[in-house]
Amino acid sequence: PEAEPTTARVAFEVLLVLNRGEEVGLGLDFAEGNFLRICTIFTSGPIHEYNARSSPERKVQVGDFIVSIKTQGRVMTSSQELLMALQNSGEMKLFIRRPF
């Protein structure tokens, strides 16, 4: 029998702290619905730093989806809210889902 996929292979959380004026380091597509699709991961920024210290199955990858962001006690779920949250500074928790 085939093994069940681990939770980290399907969905996981990324805790980030964005400093004022700092960009998250992602190229995003928001035309597909109430989530953001990761098209590019830049070689600098908080996501690059997160990936450098994360295990392979928990690295953010091109093709992953940001489905919600929790910041300042609020959960953002629409693509507009997600984009706005990523333009702010402070601590945030990104909920990432794999495309498969």
C-alpha positions as protocol buffer text, in pm:
chain_id: "A"
residue {
  index: 1
  type: PRO
  ca { x: 0 y: 0 z: 0 }
}
residue {
  index: 2
  type: GLU
  ca { x: 110 y: 355 z: -76 }
}
residue {
  index: 3
  type: ALA
  ca { x: 205 y: 571 z: 220 }
}
residue {
  index: 4
  type: GLU
  ca { x: -8 y: 871 z: 309 }
}
residue {
  index: 5
  type: PRO
  ca { x: 163 y: 1201 z: 226 }
}
residue {
  index: 6
  type: THR
  ca { x: 292 y: 1389 z: 529 }
}
residue {
  index: 7
  type: THR
  ca { x: 115 y: 1709 z: 621 }
}
residue {
  index: 8
  type: ALA
  ca { x: 422 y: 1916 z: 534 }
}
residue {
  index: 9
  type: ARG
  ca { x: 409 y: 1784 z: 178 }
}
residue {
  index: 10
  type: VAL
  ca { x: 53 y: 1911 z: 138 }
}
residue {
  index: 11
  type: ALA
  ca { x: 27 y: 2224 z: 356 }
}
residue {
  index: 12
  type: PHE
  ca { x: 247 y: 2403 z: 607 }
}
residue {
  index: 13
  type: GLU
  ca { x: 301 y: 2736 z: 783 }
}
residue {
  index: 14
  type: VAL
  ca { x: 581 y: 2986 z: 733 }
}
residue {
  index: 15
  type: LEU
  ca { x: 649 y: 3241 z: 1008 }
}
residue {
  index: 16
  type: LEU
  ca { x: 803 y: 3561 z: 868 }
}
residue {
  index: 17
  type: VAL
  ca { x: 901 y: 3899 z: 1002 }
}
residue {
  index: 18
  type: LEU
  ca { x: 902 y: 4174 z: 741 }
}
residue {
  index: 19
  type: ASN
  ca { x: 1090 y: 4492 z: 826 }
}
residue {
  index: 20
  type: ARG
  ca { x: 951 y: 4826 z: 711 }
}
residue {
  index: 21
  type: GLY
  ca { x: 1016 y: 4867 z: 338 }
}
residue {
  index: 22
  type: GLU
  ca { x: 1132 y: 4505 z: 297 }
}
residue {
  index: 23
  type: GLU
  ca { x: 979 y: 4290 z: 24 }
}
residue {
  index: 24
  type: VAL
  ca { x: 890 y: 3926 z: 88 }
}
residue {
  index: 25
  type: GLY
  ca { x: 1101 y: 3806 z: -206 }
}
residue {
  index: 26
  type: LEU
  ca { x: 834 y: 3640 z: -419 }
}
residue {
  index: 27
  type: GLY
  ca { x: 686 y: 3687 z: -764 }
}
residue {
  index: 28
  type: LEU
  ca { x: 313 y: 3618 z: -730 }
}
residue {
  index: 29
  type: ASP
  ca { x: 14 y: 3553 z: -955 }
}
residue {
  index: 30
  type: PHE
  ca { x: -326 y: 3642 z: -812 }
}
residue {
  index: 31
  type: ALA
  ca { x: -546 y: 3597 z: -1117 }
}
residue {
  index: 32
  type: GLU
  ca { x: -652 y: 3245 z: -1024 }
}
residue {
  index: 33
  type: GLY
  ca { x: -880 y: 3300 z: -724 }
}
residue {
  index: 34
  type: ASN
  ca { x: -868 y: 3356 z: -349 }
}
residue {
  index: 35
  type: PHE
  ca { x: -504 y: 3262 z: -311 }
}
residue {
  index: 36
  type: LEU
  ca { x: -167 y: 3367 z: -449 }
}
residue {
  index: 37
  type: ARG
  ca { x: 41 y: 3136 z: -668 }
}
residue {
  index: 38
  type: ILE
  ca { x: 417 y: 3161 z: -623 }
}
residue {
  index: 39
  type: CYS
  ca { x: 577 y: 3215 z: -966 }
}
residue {
  index: 40
  type: THR
  ca { x: 927 y: 3322 z: -860 }
}
residue {
  index: 41
  type: ILE
  ca { x: 1140 y: 3303 z: -547 }
}
residue {
  index: 42
  type: PHE
  ca { x: 1404 y: 3576 z: -544 }
}
residue {
  index: 43
  type: THR
  ca { x: 1759 y: 3513 z: -424 }
}
residue {
  index: 44
  type: SER
  ca { x: 1720 y: 3759 z: -137 }
}
residue {
  index: 45
  type: GLY
  ca { x: 1452 y: 3845 z: 114 }
}
residue {
  index: 46
  type: PRO
  ca { x: 1271 y: 3667 z: 398 }
}
residue {
  index: 47
  type: ILE
  ca { x: 1146 y: 3370 z: 191 }
}
residue {
  index: 48
  type: HIS
  ca { x: 1497 y: 3299 z: 59 }
}
residue {
  index: 49
  type: GLU
  ca { x: 1628 y: 3316 z: 417 }
}
residue {
  index: 50
  type: TYR
  ca { x: 1347 y: 3087 z: 539 }
}
residue {
  index: 51
  type: ASN
  ca { x: 1425 y: 2832 z: 266 }
}
residue {
  index: 52
  type: ALA
  ca { x: 1797 y: 2839 z: 351 }
}
residue {
  index: 53
  type: ARG
  ca { x: 1724 y: 2714 z: 706 }
}
residue {
  index: 54
  type: SER
  ca { x: 1430 y: 2481 z: 629 }
}
residue {
  index: 55
  type: SER
  ca { x: 1419 y: 2109 z: 558 }
}
residue {
  index: 56
  type: PRO
  ca { x: 1354 y: 2021 z: 191 }
}
residue {
  index: 57
  type: GLU
  ca { x: 989 y: 1923 z: 244 }
}
residue {
  index: 58
  type: ARG
  ca { x: 916 y: 2257 z: 416 }
}
residue {
  index: 59
  type: LYS
  ca { x: 1084 y: 2486 z: 162 }
}
residue {
  index: 60
  type: VAL
  ca { x: 859 y: 2726 z: -24 }
}
residue {
  index: 61
  type: GLN
  ca { x: 860 y: 2627 z: -393 }
}
residue {
  index: 62
  type: VAL
  ca { x: 756 y: 2780 z: -723 }
}
residue {
  index: 63
  type: GLY
  ca { x: 400 y: 2658 z: -787 }
}
residue {
  index: 64
  type: ASP
  ca { x: 299 y: 2662 z: -418 }
}
residue {
  index: 65
  type: PHE
  ca { x: -5 y: 2862 z: -312 }
}
residue {
  index: 66
  type: ILE
  ca { x: -40 y: 3114 z: -30 }
}
residue {
  index: 67
  type: VAL
  ca { x: -395 y: 3041 z: 88 }
}
residue {
  index: 68
  type: SER
  ca { x: -409 y: 3268 z: 393 }
}
residue {
  index: 69
  type: ILE
  ca { x: -198 y: 3498 z: 607 }
}
residue {
  index: 70
  type: LYS
  ca { x: -242 y: 3563 z: 976 }
}
residue {
  index: 71
  type: THR
  ca { x: -108 y: 3898 z: 1091 }
}
residue {
  index: 72
  type: GLN
  ca { x: -196 y: 4134 z: 1376 }
}
residue {
  index: 73
  type: GLY
  ca { x: -463 y: 3891 z: 1498 }
}
residue {
  index: 74
  type: ARG
  ca { x: -648 y: 3881 z: 1164 }
}
residue {
  index: 75
  type: VAL
  ca { x: -663 y: 3609 z: 903 }
}
residue {
  index: 76
  type: MET
  ca { x: -651 y: 3733 z: 542 }
}
residue {
  index: 77
  type: THR
  ca { x: -799 y: 3505 z: 278 }
}
residue {
  index: 78
  type: SER
  ca { x: -884 y: 3702 z: -37 }
}
residue {
  index: 79
  type: SER
  ca { x: -610 y: 3762 z: -294 }
}
residue {
  index: 80
  type: GLN
  ca { x: -641 y: 4140 z: -239 }
}
residue {
  index: 81
  type: GLU
  ca { x: -601 y: 4100 z: 138 }
}
residue {
  index: 82
  type: LEU
  ca { x: -307 y: 3863 z: 91 }
}
residue {
  index: 83
  type: LEU
  ca { x: -126 y: 4113 z: -133 }
}
residue {
  index: 84
  type: MET
  ca { x: -193 y: 4396 z: 112 }
}
residue {
  index: 85
  type: ALA
  ca { x: -65 y: 4187 z: 406 }
}
residue {
  index: 86
  type: LEU
  ca { x: 260 y: 4113 z: 221 }
}
residue {
  index: 87
  type: GLN
  ca { x: 315 y: 4487 z: 166 }
}
residue {
  index: 88
  type: ASN
  ca { x: 301 y: 4556 z: 542 }
}
residue {
  index: 89
  type: SER
  ca { x: 575 y: 4510 z: 797 }
}
residue {
  index: 90
  type: GLY
  ca { x: 569 y: 4298 z: 1109 }
}
residue {
  index: 91
  type: GLU
  ca { x: 526 y: 3934 z: 1203 }
}
residue {
  index: 92
  type: MET
  ca { x: 301 y: 3719 z: 987 }
}
residue {
  index: 93
  type: LYS
  ca { x: 221 y: 3354 z: 939 }
}
residue {
  index: 94
  type: LEU
  ca { x: 175 y: 3237 z: 580 }
}
residue {
  index: 95
  type: PHE
  ca { x: -28 y: 2922 z: 517 }
}
residue {
  index: 96
  type: ILE
  ca { x: 123 y: 2748 z: 215 }
}
residue {
  index: 97
  type: ARG
  ca { x: -39 y: 2467 z: 15 }
}
residue {
  index: 98
  type: ARG
  ca { x: 131 y: 2250 z: -243 }
}
residue {
  index: 99
  type: PRO
  ca { x: -35 y: 2224 z: -587 }
}
residue {
  index: 100
  type: PHE
  ca { x: -65 y: 1844 z: -555 }
}
